[in-house]
Every structure is written in structure tokens, then in C-alpha cells.
Amino acid sequence: MSTTPRVSIGLVLYNRDRFLEAALDSFLNQTFKDFELIISDDCSTDRGEEICRRYAAQDSRIRYYRNQRKMGAGWNVRRVCELATGKYFMQAAHDGMVQPDFLSLCLDALEADDSLVLAHSLIRVIGEDGQLLENYDDQLRTSSLAPLVRARDLLLKSHRCHPISGLIRLDALHKLPPPGGHAYSDRVLLLQLGLLGRFYEVPEYLFISTRHSGQSVGTMPARTEARKIALPEWNVAKAFILSVTHSPLGLGQRLRCYGLIASWVFKYHRRIARDLFIASQAAAADTPAKILSLDFNTRRGESI
């Protein structure tokens, strides 16, 4: 094993200890051993700290960092990326487990083809009791040689962003803006990566996602902070536009990608209009928008 590991795994943690030990065990049981596991704990008050410190004491590949004050999801995601020293990076989840060959097979794919920026596997979804709920395949054409095909599917097909938990070239991540903590930031990052290169899907169910009551998929942020009204859906559209603007595509392809974003805006125009409605109502009533938008903030289990 080299001094600098080939793979860095980043795990952001905040009060999610229930499935944590199973997730950590699945990484320590990988057939590929040359990795580091970086944990950034955002001041958890549950058993998360005790579990992480115990595992770190038993395995030197685990590096545990605990914030002195709560910094938020976006800051912690950026932190684990900055601390990564490997050639490849994986964004782990406290409730996601991987089969023993996950890292090995994803790494083999990336090493064999320089046009790939990300390798992931098919997804097996289980319940809180460990029972199989479904085998999931998003059917995205992200292996296409055409950037526009990849962008079209990542923007306009409904999917759960599971490829974000695959193995990514760290130098590809370094070409992109720092990942954000806003709603749908995973979708924005996948689009950015898809504009850089192709994805590879290992045709085996090697990633296990746990569906549980503590999940909230696509949760929108509070729409006010210190009386500043936010427009989350508009911010996502802006992030898509900037992703295309700063991509390596030629002018013609960028223009066609802008057209895809226009199609996305049309597809979700009700959400975008709702943003304006909530903001205008909050401004008119001088009432915190997060109270007015309470019914809209949490979209549990929804994929876009």
C-alpha cells in the first residue's frame, strides 16, 4: 500500500448514527484496501462521535474530524473534498453500504478508460429492517460519447442522483466550482461532471441504499436568512446555466445545452412560479418566508 492512498472516501455526518456502523463496516470490508476514509462531523449530539472515534482507533485509514461549531452540509462536503489526497474520490453516505467489490470494480473501469469521470453501480434499495424494496436502475445514458445526450438525461429525466455515490476522478472535481449545500446540489454536480466526461455503470447491484423515516430527499433550504428572501428553484436554474457556461463545450453545444435548461424550466415552471409567489407574499407581509413556505419545503421521497 502506498503512502498516498489511491482512493479517498468522504463522509459528512450530522446526527445520523442509526446505520453508521453498517456503512463503515462495508467500507472496511472492501477487497480493495488502498483508501482513506475522511469523516467530517458537524457537531453531532448522538452516538456518531463515539462510533467514529472507536472505528478510527481501530483502523488508521479512518480520519475523523469534528467541527467546533455547526457549519452546514455544503461546508462539510467541501471540507472532505479538500482533505482528500487520493486520485479518486467517493462521497459516502451514513445510510449507504457497498458490496466488497464496489471500489475494485469502479476503480478498474476508471483506470481502463480516461474518458470516464465517474464509475458507479446499480442500486439495491432496502428498508429499515434490511428487506429488499427494489432493484433500481435510473436508465440514464451517461455513458454516451455525446455530451448533449448525457446532459439531456441528467437534466430532464427523473432520477435519484445515485451516481453521485460512485467513484469520481478527483482532478475532475477540482475543475469544478466547490460543491454547494443548496437543494439539488447533487443534481448540479452530476450535470457538471456529465459535461466533462462519461460515466460508467458497473452492471451489478453493488451499492445498497437504505430507505428510512429519517430521510428527506430534495429538501429545500429555508427561504429566509436574516430577512433575506431566497429563491431556491431559481438558484438551481442559475447553477445549471453557470455549469454550462463554464463547461469545456464549444459554443454550439453550449447553446443547445441552454435549450435543455429552458426545457427544464418549462417542465418545472409551477415550482419556479411558486418561488416567486412565496417570496412576494413574504415581502408583502414582512413575514419570514420559511413560515409561509412550510408546506413546500420538504419533498420526501420525490425525485426530479
Backbone hydrogen bonds, N-H to C=O, Kabsch-Sander energy under -0.5 kcal/mol:
donor,donor_aa,acceptor,acceptor_aa,energy
6,R,34,D,-0.9
7,V,34,D,-1.3
8,S,88,Y,-2.8
9,I,36,E,-2.9
10,G,8,S,-0.5
10,G,90,M,-3.2
11,L,38,I,-3.1
12,V,92,A,-0.6
13,L,40,S,-2.6
21,E,17,D,-0.6
23,A,19,F,-1.9
24,L,20,L,-2.7
25,D,21,E,-2.6
26,S,22,A,-1.8
27,F,23,A,-1.3
28,L,24,L,-2.2
29,N,25,D,-1.3
30,Q,27,F,-1.6
31,T,100,P,-2.6
32,F,100,P,-0.5
33,K,31,T,-0.6
35,F,33,K,-2.1
36,E,7,V,-2.0
37,L,61,R,-2.9
38,I,9,I,-3.4
38,I,36,E,-0.6
39,I,37,L,-0.5
39,I,63,R,-3.0
40,S,11,L,-2.4
40,S,38,I,-0.5
41,D,39,I,-0.6
41,D,65,Y,-3.3
42,D,13,L,-3.1
42,D,40,S,-0.6
43,C,41,D,-1.5
49,E,46,D,-0.5
51,I,47,R,-2.5
52,C,48,G,-2.5
53,R,49,E,-2.7
54,R,50,E,-1.8
55,Y,51,I,-2.3
56,A,52,C,-2.8
57,A,53,R,-1.8
58,Q,54,R,-0.9
58,Q,55,Y,-0.5
59,D,55,Y,-1.4
62,I,59,D,-1.7
63,R,37,L,-3.2
63,R,61,R,-0.5
64,Y,62,I,-0.5
65,Y,39,I,-2.8
67,N,41,D,-2.7
76,N,72,G,-1.8
77,V,73,A,-2.4
78,R,74,G,-2.1
79,R,75,W,-1.9
80,V,76,N,-2.2
81,C,77,V,-1.6
82,E,78,R,-2.3
83,L,79,R,-2.1
84,A,80,V,-0.8
87,K,6,R,-1.1
88,Y,6,R,-2.0
89,F,168,I,-3.3
90,M,8,S,-2.4
91,Q,164,I,-0.6
91,Q,166,G,-0.6
92,A,10,G,-2.7
92,A,90,M,-0.9
96,G,93,A,-1.4
97,M,208,I,-2.8
99,Q,206,L,-3.1
102,F,99,Q,-2.2
105,L,101,D,-2.5
106,C,102,F,-2.2
107,L,103,L,-2.6
108,D,104,S,-2.3
109,A,105,L,-1.7
110,L,106,C,-1.9
111,E,107,L,-2.6
112,A,108,D,-1.4
113,D,109,A,-0.9
116,L,113,D,-1.4
117,V,198,R,-3.0
118,L,198,R,-1.1
119,A,167,L,-2.5
120,H,200,Y,-2.8
122,L,202,V,-1.1
122,L,204,E,-1.8
123,I,136,Y,-2.0
124,R,207,F,-2.8
125,V,123,I,-0.5
125,V,134,E,-3.0
126,I,124,R,-0.5
126,I,209,S,-2.6
127,G,131,Q,-2.4
130,G,127,G,-2.0
133,L,125,V,-3.2
134,E,125,V,-1.7
136,Y,123,I,-3.2
136,Y,134,E,-0.6
142,T,140,L,-0.8
144,S,141,R,-1.2
149,V,146,A,-0.6
150,R,146,A,-1.8
151,A,147,P,-2.8
152,R,148,L,-2.4
153,D,149,V,-2.0
154,L,150,R,-2.3
155,L,151,A,-2.1
156,L,152,R,-2.8
157,K,153,D,-1.8
164,I,161,C,-1.6
165,S,162,H,-2.3
166,G,163,P,-2.2
167,L,119,A,-3.2
168,I,89,F,-3.2
168,I,166,G,-0.5
169,R,117,V,-2.2
170,L,87,K,-2.3
171,D,87,K,-0.5
172,A,169,R,-0.6
173,L,169,R,-1.6
174,H,170,L,-2.0
175,K,171,D,-0.6
175,K,172,A,-0.9
176,L,173,L,-1.5
185,S,182,H,-1.6
188,V,184,Y,-2.0
189,L,185,S,-2.5
190,L,186,D,-2.4
191,L,187,R,-2.0
192,Q,188,V,-2.4
193,L,189,L,-2.5
194,G,190,L,-2.7
195,L,191,L,-1.8
196,L,192,Q,-0.8
196,L,193,L,-0.7
197,G,193,L,-2.1
198,R,115,S,-2.1
199,F,142,T,-2.6
200,Y,118,L,-2.1
202,V,120,H,-3.8
202,V,200,Y,-0.6
204,E,202,V,-2.0
206,L,122,L,-0.8
206,L,204,E,-1.5
207,F,122,L,-1.5
208,I,97,M,-3.7
209,S,124,R,-2.4
209,S,207,F,-0.6
210,T,95,D,-1.7
211,R,126,I,-3.2
211,R,209,S,-0.6
212,H,210,T,-0.6
215,Q,212,H,-1.6
219,T,216,S,-0.8
220,M,297,N,-2.8
225,E,228,K,-1.3
228,K,225,E,-1.3
229,I,227,R,-0.6
230,A,223,R,-4.1
235,N,231,L,-2.3
236,V,232,P,-1.9
237,A,233,E,-2.0
238,K,234,W,-2.5
239,A,235,N,-2.3
240,F,236,V,-2.3
241,I,237,A,-2.3
242,L,238,K,-2.6
243,S,239,A,-2.0
244,V,240,F,-1.9
245,T,241,I,-2.6
246,H,242,L,-2.2
247,S,244,V,-1.4
254,R,250,G,-2.5
255,L,251,L,-2.4
256,R,252,G,-1.8
257,C,253,Q,-2.0
258,Y,254,R,-2.3
259,G,255,L,-1.5
260,L,256,R,-1.4
261,I,257,C,-2.1
262,A,258,Y,-2.1
263,S,259,G,-1.8
264,W,260,L,-2.0
265,V,261,I,-2.5
266,F,262,A,-2.2
267,K,263,S,-2.5
268,Y,264,W,-2.1
269,H,266,F,-1.2
272,I,268,Y,-1.9
273,A,269,H,-2.7
274,R,270,R,-2.1
275,D,271,R,-1.9
276,L,272,I,-1.4
277,F,273,A,-2.2
278,I,274,R,-2.9
279,A,275,D,-2.4
280,S,276,L,-2.7
281,Q,277,F,-2.5
282,A,278,I,-2.3
283,A,279,A,-2.4
284,A,280,S,-2.5
285,A,281,Q,-2.1
286,D,282,A,-1.1
287,T,282,A,-1.6
291,I,288,P,-1.5
292,L,288,P,-1.3
293,S,289,A,-2.3
294,L,291,I,-1.3
296,F,293,S,-1.8
297,N,293,S,-1.2
298,T,294,L,-0.5
299,R,297,N,-0.6
300,R,298,T,-0.5
302,E,217,V,-0.5
302,E,299,R,-1.5
304,I,159,H,-0.6
